[in-house]
Amino acid sequence: MTGTMFYPNWKEKVVYPAEGAEPQVLEENEKFKMVVGGLEAGQKIPTHPESQGIYIFLEGNGKMIVNEEPYLVEAGATVIAPDGASRGIEATTRLSFIAVKIN
């Protein structure tokens, strides 16, 4: 990071494409990658293995699956998935989140 980054409103960054998730990168460096993502009701991010990640849900509700265990999520929920865990997200309503992948 070259300096302070300020996002006064995450809603200006999130997109909800018809074809599914298209996370928008807020910051990426050798230590972490931070994105804001959006899903419409019924859309999914298929389960996939990933490095440790922190997911903070901003609006809507749905389900996050970590190592086949479902967690019901809504605005305000936080999920910390361990390194190597398989994870995915399913939106019940329009759902938005910030995710930080630890490299």
Disulfide bonds with the S-S distance in Angstrom:
none
